[in-house]
Amino acid sequence: MKKEIVIGSRASTLALVQAEMVKQYISEARPELIVRILPMTTAGDRILNRPLDQIGGKGLFVKELDQALAQGRIDLSVHSLKDVPMDLAPELPLVGFSVREDPRDVLVLPDGCGEIDFSKPVGCSSVRRMVQFKRLYPQARFKPIRGNVQTRLRRLDEGQYGATILAAAGLKRLGLEGRISRYFSVEEMIPAAGQGILAVQGRADESYEYLGGYTDEDARLCALSERAFIRRLGGGCTMPAAAYAEADGKSAAGRQRTAGMATAAAGEQRTAGMASAASRRQRTAGMISAAMERQTPAGLVPAAAESPSGQITLRAMYLDENTGRLHEGVLTGSPKEPEQLGTRLAEMFLAK
């Protein structure tokens, strides 16, 4: 039996905080084990001057960790699940899913500002976020922003951007919840698949009994459904698609809602108009606008008022960059078949 467990992690502050959470769990559950973290700088961390979709997608954030795992230099790796590629090598499966932190996206303003300065661009590189943000704020324009959370906040505070959009989970884990100016509900801005969940990746031929009890079953089922949706569309972490599931009617976002959030004017919440982005995304922006002129998103599946007991409800969005059609919908299914639920909703969109 191993006496030392080595956890691989990206070297960013957030990644190390998240790895420390897993380390603490193992150390408390198995105090006889020595647990240490091995930080690694990935290609995704090094290449910051080009959009992710031009350099290989978010898989660049895990490639070096996968290699270290396969070579036995580390025993497991910890990732934000939203950054994990949809198709994994069978020899390197996901072996743990954390309780889901707040899955919502949030608006962050320059330090000391109380509202968005639309004379400046909104720092955002995600088409998923831009598409949904533009419906709330049709006057917004965007400029890509890369780097870790602290780098993005520094560039925001230097005046390069009028606002940026980040994941609530990362800010909360870093103790930066005070920077949040507004929470977007999961109806206003559907999160990325897996957002808020930590994933532990390991080797198929190794025992991880020391992780017993770590996985949150609701988070695992929701993650499987969300990732199956993206996988069926043939996309990865950077495609213009979103998926968020709730198990048994229990909303991770709902549990996290707090009073005093800044809100957008009601009339802005479903306004037409879509986003533009640099280079390749300019073509996408035109298609988005055309889709929104129809007012009602294509492929809409009516949602039940509340998830029945023992069910998973999947809410998703997909922009077809070939046709310019925006699909949004909600589908409920059995927790016994979470991946089939995601696949079915994706196929409904593809059939439109």
N, C-alpha and C positions, 0 to 999 in steps of 0.2 A: 504494500500500500504506500502511496506517495506520502511524503512528510512535508513537502513544499509544493505549493500551488502558485504558478506564475500567471498573472493576468495581463494580457496585452491590451494596450490602450493607445489611442491617439494622444499626442502630447499637449493638446489644448487644455485650458483650465477646465472647461465644461466636461470634456471627455475624462479627465482625471478625477473630477468630482464624482462622475457617474461610476467609474471603475472602483473608486473608494467605497461607494455604496455596496457594491457586490462583495468587495473584500471584507467589509465590516460584517456582512451577512454570514459569510463563510467562517470568519474568525469567531463570531459569537456562537454559531451552530457547532463548529468543530475547533475548539480552542487548542487542541493538540497539533493542529496544522500550522505551518509557517506559510503565510500568504503575502506575496509582494506583487507590485505592479511594475511592468516594464513599459515605459512610454516609448512611442514610436512616431516619427514624423512621416506622414503619407504624401503621396504625389498630389492628392487633392489639397493638402495643406500648403504645399510648396508653390503650386501654380495658381496664382491669384489674379493674374491679369487677363484671363480668358474665361468665357462662360463655360460652366460645367458640361453643357451639351456639346461643346466643341472639343472637349479633351477626354471624353470617355464616361461622363456622368458621375454620379455619386459613388460608383464602384471604386473610384480612385481613392476614396477615404478608407477602404477596407482591404485593398490589395496586399499591402505589405503585412498587415495583420494576418490575413489568410495564409500567406507564405510562411510566416513564423509559426502559425498553428500547425500547418501541414508538416513542417520540418521538426516539430516537437520542441521548438525554442520557448513556446508558451503553452500553457495547458488550456486556456480559454481566452476569449476576447469579449469585450463589452462594447456595444454599439448603441446609438440611438436607432431604433428599429426603422425609422423613416429613411435612414441613410443606407440601409442594407439592400443590396440588389435583390430583385424578385426571384431570380433563378440562382440557386446555390448549388455548389458541388455536393453530391450526396455524401461524400466523406467528411464534409464540414457542416453538419446540421446545426440548427438553432436548438439549444438544450435548455433554455430558460427565458421566461418572459416576466418582467416585473409588473407590479401593480401599476396601473396607468396613472401618470401625473396628468395635470390639466392639459387636455388635448388641443385647446383653442389657440388660434393665432391672435396676436395682439398688435396694437398700434403703439409705436414708441416715438416720442417727439424729442427734439433737441432739449438738453437740460435747461430748465427755466421757461420753456415755451408752453403755452396753454392751448394752442391750436395749430393746425397744419398750415405752413406757409406754402401755398401752391405756386408761388413764383419760382420755387425750387423743385427739383424732381424728388419723387419718393424713391428711396433706395430699395430696390427689389429686383431679384434675378429670376424669380419663380413665376412662370406663366400662370400656374394654378392660382397663386395669390393675386396676380395682376388682374386676371379675368374677373375675379370676385370683388376685389377692391374697387374696380372701376364702376361697378354697379352702384356702390355706395357713394363714391366720389367721382362723378363723371369728368370733373375738371382735372383730375390727376394725370400727371405724366411720370414716366419712370426712367430710372438710370440704374444699371446693374450695380450691385454691391456684393463683394465677396469678403471672406475672412471670418475669423472667429467672432464670438459675440462682442468681446471687448474692442476688437478692431472696428467693428461696425458702429458701435456706440461712439467711439472716438471720432470717426469720420462724420457721424451725424452731429456731434457736438461742435465740431470744427466749422459747421455751416455748409458742408457739401450737399446736404439733403434737407428737405423740409420735414421728412418723417421716414420711418422704416417700419417694416412688418417682420415680427419675429415670433417664434413659438413660445407660448407662456411657460411650458415645461422647463426649457433651458434657463430662462430668466429666474424662475423660482428656485431651481436647483443651485443657481449661483448666488442666491440671496439678493437679486436685483429686481424683485417684484415692484419696488417703488418706482421703477422707470416706466411701468406700464401706464399708458394714458387711456386706453380703451381695450376692452375684450370684445372680440367678434364672436357672436354665437356660432354654433356649428351649422345653423341654418343660413346665416349671413356669409360665412366663409368656411366651407367644408375643409377639414384638415387633411394633411397628407396621410397616406396609409401608414399606420403604425405610430403616428405622432403621439408623443408622451410616454411611449413604452420603451424600456431598455431591453435589449436582446443580448443574451449570452450565447456565444457560438463556441462549439467544441468539436471534437473528433468523433466520428461514428464508432470507432473501435475502442473507445475509452469509457470507463464508468465515471459518472458525475453524481454519485450518491451523496456527496457532501453538499449538493445543491438541493437536496430533498426539501420540499416545502417552499422553495423560492418562487416557483412559477405561480402566477395568479391565473386561475382558469378562465375567468371572464376576459382578461386581457389576451390570453392565448387564442381563445375562440374568435374574438373580434379581429385580432391581427391576421389570423388565417383567412377570414372572410375578406378583409380589406386587401390583402396582398393577392388573393386569388382574382379579385376584380381587376387590379392593375395588370397582373400577369396575362389574363385572358385578352386584354386589349393589346397585348404585345409590347407593353411599355415598361419603363423603369422608373427610377426615383425622380427624373427630371421631366417626364412627360406631362402635358397639361391635363391632369386627371387628379381627382381627390376621392377619398373613401374614408368613411367613419362609421363604425358599427357600435351598437349598444346591446348588451346582453340583458335579457329579462327586464327590459325597460329601465335599467339602471344606467343613467348617463354620467360618465366621468366628468363631462363638462358641467352638467347641472349641479353636481356635488361641489364644484369649485367656484360657482358664481358668488360674487360678493357685491355688497352695496357700494354706491358711489362711483360706478363706472361712468366714464364719459360716453355719451351716445351721439350718434349722428342724427340729423333731422329726419323725421319719419318719412318725409317726402323723398329723401334721397335713397331709401333703402332698396328700392327695386327699380332704379332708373336705368334706362337703356344706355348703351355705350360700352365699349370694351377697350382693352389695353393694347398699347404698342410696346415693343421691346426692340433691342438693337438687332441689326443685321437680319438673320433668318426670321426673327420674330415679327418683323414689319409685315411680312406677308400674312402671318398668322393674325395680326391685329385687324387687317382688313376683313378677314373671314369672320372674326369674332364680332365685329361691328355689324356685318351683314346678318349674322345669326340673331343678334339682339334686336334688330329691326322688326323681327317677327314677334317681339314682345314675350312670347311664351317659349321656354326652352324646349327643344325637340326631345322626344323620348321620355317625357315626364310620366312617372309612375306614382299614382296617388299614395300618400302615406296614411297608415292607420293612426288614429289619435294617440294610441298608447300601445307599446309592445305587449302582446299577451305573455302570460307567465311561461317561462321555458322557451322563449323565442329570442332570435337575434334580429335586430333591425339594422339594415345597412343603407346609409345615405351616401350617394356618390354623384360625381360630376365628371364629364369628359368632353373635351373639345376635340372634334375630329378635324385635324389640320388639313386633310385632303378635301373635305367638303365644306368646312367652315361651320358645321352644325354644332351647336352646344346642347349636350344632353345632360339632364339632371333627373334624378329619381330616387325613390326609396322602395326597398323590398324587404319583406320579413320572411324568415325561414327557421328551420330547426337548428338548434345548437349541435345536433348530432352530425350535421352536414354543413359546417361553416364555409368550406371552400366551394361547395356546390352553389351556395347562396351568392357568393361573389361572382362566380362564373356565370350564373343565370342572369344577374343584373347587367353584366358586361355584354352578354349576348343579346339582351333586349335592346341595348343601345346600338350595337353593331347591326342589328336587323332593321333599324329605322332608315 
